């Protein structure tokens, strides 16, 4: 752990991330209005048309976290540049799912120090479960409903893989089908990558943005990870790691 972390008020930072996510979770479950589903017709820094809910979530994160570092968010871009730490934030991972009332969306927060990610938080805003790892500690699970830690139910055997944006890679889909590998496209990249240990693998193809992956990569850093300009995948299985590398390098 970097010696400068001690001056960072680690406990206060973790508590602030929890409170920010709790406020967003409460807003969605108690105060959401039809207007929050409307598009603002303004393109965020990440290149997507922002929902009003994207901006509401971002504002909540900024309120709770800007005292800890620069804010680098999918919606507003880089807000400040004069602090040692940078918060890399996706305020609403799976915005299209949220808009379509498909219950799979969340948030992603990573902490960067000297260009190195040192903490990652990914929250499922449907289940209310935050998964996080900070400063090389063990992965933890926290419930926004009870505001307490919970034990993870370990899935020993997995039946499914996740292939985000599979629809743009039909040849890879055909290859996986020939190998009898069942997969799904769920539409919230950070959530899917963060949960890679529960699946055969999570594969992500396309434009790889830091907002989508930074926190999840840190949380899953003890798994097998492959990254190229176009592909990223995470798996707990070395055989699947070798197989996927071989498949994607064919196309």
C-alpha positions in Angstrom: 0.0 0.0 0.0 1.4 3.4 -0.9 2.6 5.3 2.2 0.7 8.4 1.1 -2.6 6.5 1.5 -2.5 7.1 5.2 -2.9 10.8 4.6 -5.9 10.1 2.4 -8.4 9.4 5.2 -9.2 5.9 3.8 -12.1 5.2 6.2 -13.8 8.6 5.3 -13.4 7.9 1.6 -15.0 4.4 1.7 -17.8 5.8 3.8 -18.3 8.6 1.3 -18.6 6.2 -1.6 -21.1 4.1 0.3 -23.2 7.2 1.1 -23.2 8.4 -2.5 -24.4 5.1 -3.7 -27.0 4.9 -1.0 -28.3 8.3 -2.0 -28.6 7.3 -5.6 -30.2 3.9 -4.6 -32.7 5.7 -2.4 -33.5 8.3 -5.1 -34.3 5.6 -7.7 -36.4 3.6 -5.3 -38.3 6.5 -3.6 -38.1 9.7 -5.6 -37.8 8.7 -9.3 -40.1 10.5 -11.7 -40.9 10.1 -15.4 -38.9 13.1 -16.1 -35.7 11.3 -14.9 -36.0 9.0 -17.9 -35.8 11.8 -20.4 -32.8 12.4 -22.6 -31.1 15.8 -22.1 -30.0 15.9 -25.8 -26.5 16.8 -24.6 -23.6 14.4 -25.3 -21.6 13.5 -22.3 -17.8 13.3 -22.3 -18.1 9.5 -22.9 -19.9 10.2 -26.2 -23.5 9.2 -25.3 -26.7 11.2 -25.1 -27.1 11.7 -21.3 -30.2 10.8 -19.4 -31.4 13.2 -16.7 -30.7 10.3 -14.3 -27.1 10.2 -15.5 -26.6 13.8 -14.5 -28.5 13.4 -11.2 -26.2 10.5 -10.2 -23.1 12.3 -11.3 -24.1 15.4 -9.2 -24.5 13.1 -6.1 -21.1 11.6 -6.6 -19.5 15.0 -7.1 -21.1 16.2 -3.9 -19.8 13.3 -1.8 -16.4 12.7 -3.5 -14.8 15.9 -5.0 -13.0 16.7 -1.7 -11.0 13.4 -2.1 -9.6 14.1 -5.6 -10.1 15.2 -9.2 -13.4 14.0 -10.7 -13.1 12.3 -14.1 -16.7 11.3 -15.0 -18.4 9.8 -18.1 -20.7 12.8 -18.2 -18.7 15.9 -17.4 -15.1 14.7 -18.2 -12.3 16.0 -16.0 -13.4 18.6 -13.5 -10.2 19.5 -11.6 -6.5 18.7 -12.2 -4.7 19.9 -9.1 -5.1 17.0 -6.7 -3.0 13.8 -6.2 -6.0 11.5 -6.5 -8.5 11.1 -9.3 -12.0 9.6 -9.1 -12.9 7.7 -12.3 -16.7 7.5 -12.3 -19.5 6.0 -14.4 -22.5 7.5 -12.6 -25.0 5.1 -14.3 -23.6 1.9 -15.7 -26.2 0.4 -18.1 -28.1 3.6 -18.8 -30.1 2.0 -21.7 -31.1 -0.8 -19.3 -32.3 1.8 -16.8 -34.2 3.6 -19.5 -35.9 0.4 -20.7 -36.7 -0.7 -17.1 -34.5 -3.7 -17.5 -33.3 -4.5 -13.9 -29.5 -4.6 -14.5 -27.7 -1.3 -14.0 -25.4 0.3 -11.4 -22.5 2.6 -10.8 -18.7 2.4 -11.0 -16.1 4.3 -9.0 -12.3 3.8 -9.2 -9.6 5.7 -7.4 -6.4 6.5 -9.3 -3.1 7.6 -7.7 -0.1 8.4 -10.0 -1.8 6.7 -12.9 -2.4 3.5 -10.9 -5.8 2.3 -9.8 -5.7 1.7 -6.0 -9.4 1.2 -5.3 -12.6 0.1 -7.1 -16.3 0.1 -6.2 -19.0 -1.4 -8.4 -22.6 -1.2 -7.2 -25.7 -3.0 -8.5 -28.5 -0.5 -8.0 -31.1 -3.2 -8.4 -29.9 -5.6 -5.7 -28.3 -2.8 -3.6 -25.0 -4.7 -3.4 -21.7 -2.9 -3.6 -18.6 -5.0 -4.4 -15.3 -3.3 -3.7 -11.6 -3.7 -3.1 -9.4 -1.0 -1.7 -5.6 -0.6 -1.3 -4.8 -4.3 -1.9 -7.2 -5.6 0.7 -9.6 -8.4 0.1 -12.8 -8.0 -1.9 -15.8 -7.0 0.1 -19.6 -7.0 -0.3 -21.8 -4.3 1.2 -25.6 -4.0 1.3 -27.1 -0.5 0.7 -30.3 -1.9 2.1 -29.0 -2.9 5.5 -25.9 -0.7 5.4 -23.8 -3.6 6.5 -21.4 -6.2 5.1 -22.7 -9.5 3.8 -21.1 -12.8 2.9 -20.9 -13.7 -0.8 -22.6 -17.0 -1.8 -19.9 -18.8 -3.8 -20.9 -20.4 -7.1 -18.7 -23.4 -7.6 -19.9 -24.4 -11.0 -20.9 -21.9 -13.7 -23.1 -22.5 -16.7 -22.9 -19.1 -18.5 -20.5 -16.7 -19.9 -21.1 -13.0 -20.5 -20.3 -11.4 -23.9 -21.0 -7.7 -23.8 -21.7 -6.2 -27.2 -21.8 -9.6 -28.7 -24.1 -8.4 -31.5 -21.1 -6.7 -33.2 -19.0 -9.8 -33.3 -21.1 -12.5 -35.1 -18.1 -14.6 -36.1 -17.0 -14.9 -32.4 -20.6 -15.7 -31.5 -20.7 -18.5 -34.0 -17.4 -19.9 -32.7 -18.6 -19.9 -29.1 -21.8 -21.6 -30.2 -19.8 -24.3 -32.0 -18.0 -24.9 -28.8 -21.3 -25.2 -26.9 -20.5 -22.2 -24.7 -23.7 -20.5 -23.6 -23.4 -16.7 -23.2 -25.6 -13.6 -22.6 -25.3 -9.9 -23.3 -26.5 -8.0 -20.2 -25.8 -4.4 -21.1 -23.9 -3.0 -18.1 -20.2 -3.5 -18.6 -18.9 -2.6 -15.2 -21.4 -4.9 -13.4 -20.6 -7.8 -15.7 -16.8 -7.4 -15.5 -17.0 -7.1 -11.7 -18.9 -10.4 -11.4 -16.5 -12.3 -13.7 -15.8 -14.8 -10.9 -19.4 -16.0 -11.1 -19.3 -16.8 -14.8 -17.1 -18.9 -17.2 -15.8 -15.6 -18.5 -16.8 -12.0 -19.2 -15.8 -10.8 -22.7 -16.2 -7.2 -23.8 -15.6 -6.0 -27.3 -15.5 -2.5 -28.8 -14.5 0.9 -27.6 -12.9 0.3 -24.2 -13.4 3.3 -22.0 -11.8 3.8 -18.6 -15.1 4.7 -17.0 -16.5 1.2 -17.9 -13.6 -0.9 -16.7 -11.3 0.8 -14.2 -13.1 -0.2 -11.0 -14.0 -3.7 -12.2 -10.4 -4.5 -13.3 -9.1 -3.6 -9.9 -11.7 -5.7 -8.1 -10.9 -8.7 -10.3 -7.1 -8.2 -10.4 -6.5 -11.7 -8.9 -8.2 -13.3 -11.9 -6.9 -13.9 -15.5 -7.2 -10.7 -17.5 -6.5 -10.1 -21.2 -6.7 -6.7 -22.8 -6.0 -5.5 -26.3 -7.1 -2.5 -28.3 -10.5 -4.1 -29.1 -11.1 -6.8 -26.5 -11.1 -7.3 -22.8 -11.9 -10.4 -21.0 -11.7 -11.7 -17.4 -11.9 -15.3 -16.3 -11.1 -17.4 -13.2 -10.2 -20.4 -15.5 -6.8 -20.7 -17.1 -8.1 -23.0 -19.8 -10.8 -20.5 -20.7 -8.2 -17.8 -20.8 -6.1 -19.6 -23.3 -9.1 -20.6 -25.4 -10.5 -17.1 -25.6 -7.2 -15.6 -26.6 -7.0 -18.1 -29.4 -10.6 -17.4 -30.5 -10.4 -13.6 -30.6 -7.0 -13.6 -32.3 -8.6 -15.5 -35.3 -10.7 -12.5 -36.2 
